[in-house]
Amino acid sequence: MDTFSKRLKACREKKKSSNPLWTQSYAADKIGVARTTYTAYENGTKTPPLDTVNLIADLFEVSTDYLLGRTDTTALTAQEKDEAAFQAFANDPELNVFYKELPESDEEAVRKLRNIWEIIKNEKK
C-alpha cells in the first residue's frame, strides 16, 4: 500500500499548498475518520476500507485507480466527476434522511419543495 499512502499524502499536500486548512485533521473530518486513522493511512501503517478509499478519491477529486497505483493520471473524466458528485450527494447523511422521507410526502409537499428548489437555484444566477 506504499503507493496509496504516498499518493494520499501528495494529494493532501497539494491542496494544502493553496489552502492551509488542508491538514490531516481537516481531511480526516471530511471523510469521517479520526485524525490518527487518517495519519495511519498516509504513513502506510493502516489500509482504509474500500468505501473510505472512495470517499478519499471523491474528496481529492482523483480516481481510485490513481490512489491505488493502477494509473498515473490524476484527472477524473467528466463521467467520473459526475459520478463522484452524485455519490457525495447520495452519501450525505442529512440529505439521505430527507431523500428517504420524500416518497412518503404528499403531492402538495413535493410541489412546495420543487418551488423552493427553483428559488434557491435562481439565487445562484
Order of alpha helices (4+ residues) and beta strands (2+ residues): alpha-alpha-alpha-alpha-alpha-alpha-alpha-alpha
